[in-house]
């Protein structure tokens, strides 16, 4: 087992550039529970904080599961998104510290190295049949599904209606030309107001970039091959660079992370941002008086398209002794009542058919559900995408400082080759 675990570390490392300190909480290297087939380790990222946040939700799921199955045990470890990739890299150094179930975005490197159970081995057929086919396909390689989509996120344009009115902008933009025009008018209001929030810092610049490359008709892969430096992708990156150079964004967009842009929008300091479902809850909590609306993401031609993202649950085979416990827990998690409560509380889009039906009246589903048919995804089933994503996160911000977009895309392509 040691050889594939070491080989996969390189792919995980590409997902983050900085080596952050790992936490000592959670399951440890000398944990005797790892030898117990009735005890499984669950490693997850934190999507939300506080008494009703991610940890509390998982604690509730685990408590309910263990009440129904008193002979079984689930050991939870929650990490921030800033550190979880490094935590995974450290834990995969040996089989004894590898989690039994992992919640993260990328799965393909683990799958191609033979470390994961196929999805059909870790949930019942009824659970697999309930998953939206598009998301199931995105979790598959060569016809085999290796991961279970957790929930979905798409992006849509959030705009400040007060700032629009003050700037004389009467309708949300549909094209990049209209977006730039509206952003300039809002920027001209002064007082620290920015027209458009362009987050190209290292936190998640691959998301903002994807919205623009998809908006130009581009894609990150074709027939299983990464196509980072395609002509269409270049057009999208050039459009981002042009918007930044127009002065209609927040200061220093190449070093600004998504969370900072969203917080500025919530405080009424930015006219437009590409927002994801949790932004609704953030606004309600931090500035419920904010006047805003949503609209489809602007594209080059006005034809709608958006970024779709699904994080995944995956189960590591290790010595195969814990398959039954893993399956029982994941079946419990995906039971309609448990799953829909989890998704609704985290304010994302359900990826199950039953979840979409149950949450049809939920604000997140109403606003973001209609974007699913035009969503395009990262090529997360390509083992080289992790390296490409890491390179985008580190390189893309330089286009706002004079770097040539074609050269940046070429560097990303080379990093993934």
N, C-alpha and C positions, 0 to 999 in steps of 0.2 A: 504493500500500500504506500510505502514512503515515496517511491519514485513518482507516481502520478500526483501525489499531494505537493511535492516540491515543484513539479512542472507547472501546476496550476497557479502557484504563487506569483509567477511573473505576470499572468493575465490579471490577477486581482490587483497587483501593485500598480498596474497601468491606470486603474480607476482613480487613483489619487496620487498627487505628487509629493505632498508633505507627509513625513512619518510622524504621526501623532502618538502620544503616550496612550497605552491601552489600559483599560480599567481592570482592577483585580476583583471586582464584584462578579457575581454570577457563577457559573460552573467553572471549575478550575482543573488544572492539569493532573492533580492527584485525587480527583473526585472519584471515590469508589462507586458512585451511582452509575458511572459509565459502563460498568460491567454488569449492571442489572438490566435485563431485557424489559422490565416493567417501568423503567425510569428513562425519560427522554429529555434532552437538552434543546431548548428553543432559543435561538438568537434572533433578535428583531431590532430594527431601527425605530427611533421615536419620531412619530409624525406630529404629535401634539403633546403639550406639557400640562401640568396641573392635576388637580384631583379627579378630573374626568378624562384625562389624556390617554395616550397610548398605553402606558404601563398599567393604569387602572383598568383599561378595557381588557388587556390580556390577563391580568390578575382575575378579573371576573369570569372570563372564559375558562381559565384553568380551574378556578374554584368549582364552577359548575360541572366540569368534566370529572374532576376528582371526586366530587360528591356522588356522581353516578358510577364511578369506577374507583372505589376506595383502594383497590390493589395496585393502581397505576399512579405514576408521579410525573409531573412536568416541571422542569427547572427552567425558569425564565431569566434571560439576560437582555436588557434593553440598552442600546447604545445610540449616540447621536449620529446623524448622517455624516457629520464631519469626521467621525472616527471609525465607523463600522467597517469600512474596507480594510483598514489596518488591523482591526480586531480579528476579522476573518482571516487575513493573511497569517497572523500569529497563531490562531487556533488550528489552522490547517497544517501546521508543522508536524502534527502527529495525529493518529487516529483517535487517541484517548481524549484529546481536547476538541476535536471536530464536533460541531453541533449536529444533532440528529435532524433538526429542521431549521432551515435558515430562511429569513425573509430579507430579500435584497432585490435589486433590479436585474442584474445580469446573471444568467445561469449557464450559458452555452459552453464556456470553458470547462466548467465542472462536468457537464454532460458528455462532451467529447472526450474527456479524460477518463470516462467510465466510473465516475464517483457517485452518480445519482441513481436512485430508483426511477424507473419510468413512472409517469403519473398514474397509469392504470394499476400499479402495484401499491399505491399509497392512499387511494380513495376508492369508494364504490363506484360502480358504473353509473348510478343515478347522479352522482356529483359531477362526473365528467360530462354527462349528457346535458347538464344544466348550465355549463359554461358557454358563453357566447362563442360561436365558431371562429370569429375573427381573432379573439384573444387566445383561444386554444391553438390556432395556427401559429400565432406569434410566440407561443411557448413550445413549439415543436421544431425538430430537426429531422429532415428526411422522413417525414411522416410519423415520427414517434414523439409524443408529447412528454417532455421531461420536467416541466414545472407547472405549478398551479397559479394562474393569475390571482392576485389578492384583491385588488380593486383598480379602477381606471381613473385616469386624470386626462383631461384635454385642456386646451387653452382657448380663451375667447377674449375679445377686446373689452376691457372695462374703461369707461370714460366718465370724467367728472362733468356732470351736466351744468353745474354753476359756472365752471371755467369755460365751457363751450359757449354758454350764453354771453358771458362777459367778452369773449373773444369774437363773437359774431359768427360762430360755427353752428350751423343749424342742423346738420345731420352727421352721424358717425361716418368716417371714411370707409370706402370699400376698396380703394386701390392705394398703392404706395404714393402716387402723386397726390391724392387727396389727403393721405396721412401726413405727408410732409407739409402740405399747405396748412392743415389744421394745427400741426405741432408748432409751426413758425408763428402763427397768430396767437396761440396760447403763450408761447415763450415771450412774445412781445408785451405781455401784461406786466412783466417785471415782478419785483417783490420776491424774488427767489423761486418763482413759479417755472417749472419745466414743462415743455410740450409733450414729450414722450419719454417714458422710462425704458432705457436700453441697457439691460443687465448683462454685460459681457465679462464680468469678473469670473474667477476660477470656480465659484460655487456650482454654477449650472449653466454656463454659457452655451453648452450644446443644445439646450432647450430653446433659447431665444434664436440661436442660429438656425435650428431646424424649422422654426416657424417661417423664416425668411427664405430658406432654400426650398422648402416645400411650396411656398408661395410663388416661387419662380418656376414651378413645375419640376423641381429637382427631387432627388431621392439619394439616400446614402448607400444604396446597394442595388444591384441588378443581377438577377439569375445567380444569387449566392456570392457575387463578387462585390467588394466594396468599391464604390464609385465616388469617392470624396471630392476629387478635383474635376468633376464634370462641368460642362459649360453652363448648365442650368444652376448648379450649386454656386458657381462663381458669380452668376448674375445676382443671386440672393445676397451673397456676402458683400458684393459691391454696393448693393442698395443700402445695406446697414452702414457701411462706411460713409456713403454719401449723406445719410441722415445724420450721422454723428458729426460730420464736417460742416453741416449746415448750422450747427449751434442750437438745434431745437430739442436737445436731450438734456438730461441732468449732467452736471459737471463730471468729467472723468468717467465716461461710461465703460471704458475698458477695464476699470478696476472696481466697478460697482457690482455687488452681488444682488441676486433676486430679492432676498429678504429686505434689503435696504430700499430697493425700488418700491416694493409693495408697501412698506411702512410709510414711505413718503407719499404714495398715492392715498393711503388711508388718512393721512393728515392733511390732505387737500393741496399738496405741493406739486403734484404731477397731473397733467391733463389726461394722459392715456397710458395704460400698461396692458400687457398680455397677462391675464390672470388665470389662475387655476382654482378648482373648487374650494379649497380651504380659505381663499380670500374672502368669501362670503361671511364665514364665521369670524374672521379677523376684523372685518369692518363692523359687524354687529357688536363685537366685544370692545373694540378700541375707539370707534367713532361712529356710533349708530346714526348720527345726524348727517353723515356724508351724503350728498346728493350725487348719485351715479346711476349709470345704466350699462347694459352690455350689448354687444353687437358681434357679428362674425369677424374673425381676424382679417384685416386687409391683406390683399395679395397683389401681385403685379397687374393682373387683368381684372380683379374683382371677383373671380370665380372662387367660391369658398373652399378652403382647406385648412386643416389645423393639425397640431401635434397631438398624438395620442400616446400615453405612457401607461404601462401596467407593470407594477412591481409584482414579484413572484414569491411563492413559497416553494421550497425544494427540499428533498430529503436525501441525506447521504447514506449510502448502503453500509459503509464500514464493514462489519463482519456479518451483517444480515440478521442479527439476533433481535432487532427492535422493530422489524417491519410491522408486526401485528399491533404494537402499541402506537406506532406512528399513524397507521391507517385509522385506528379507532379514534385518535385525537383529531385528525384532519376531517373525518366524517362528522364528528361532533361540531367542529368549527364551522363547516359549510352547511350545517343544518339551517334552514331558512331563517328561523327566529334569531339564532345566534349571529349568523353572518350579516343579516340586514341591520341589526342593532349596531354591530361593529362598524360597518360601512357608513351608516347614517351619522354615528357619533364622530367619526373621523372626517366626515363631510367630503367623501369621494363618490365616484360613480360605481355602482355594483357591476360586476362582470358576469353575473348569473342571470338567466332568464327570469327565475323566480324573484330575484332581488329587484330587477327593473320593474316588475309588476308590483311588488310590495311597496316600493318607494316612488311610485309614479307621481304622487302629489308632493314629494319632497322638493324643496327649492333647488338643491343641487341637481337633481335629476331633471327637473323642468328646464333649467338653464343650459346644462351641459349635455344632457342626453341627446338632444337633436344634433350635436356636433359629431357624435360617434360615426355616422355614415361617411363623413368627409375626413376622418382622422387618418393620418399616416404615422407609422411607428418607426422607432429606432430598429435597426436590424439586430435585435438582441439575440437572435438565433445564430448569428455569425460570431465565432470565437474571437475574431480579430476586432470586433466592434469595441471591446473594452479599451484597447490601446488607442483606437481612433477617438473615442470619447475623452479619454484623458488628455490627448494632444489638443483637441478642440478647447477643452477647459483651460489649458495653459497658454494656447497660442492666439485664440480668436480675439481677445481684447486688444492685441497689438494693432489691429486694423484701424482703431480709433486714434492711434499715435503715429500713423503714417506708414505702417507696414503694408506691403502690396497684397491685396486679397488673394491673387493667384499664387503667390509664393507661400502664403499661410496655408492654403488648401493643399499645396504640394507637400509641405512639411507634414501635415496631418496624414496624407495618403502614404507617405514614406514610413511614418511611425506605425502604421497599421499593416505594412507589407511584410 
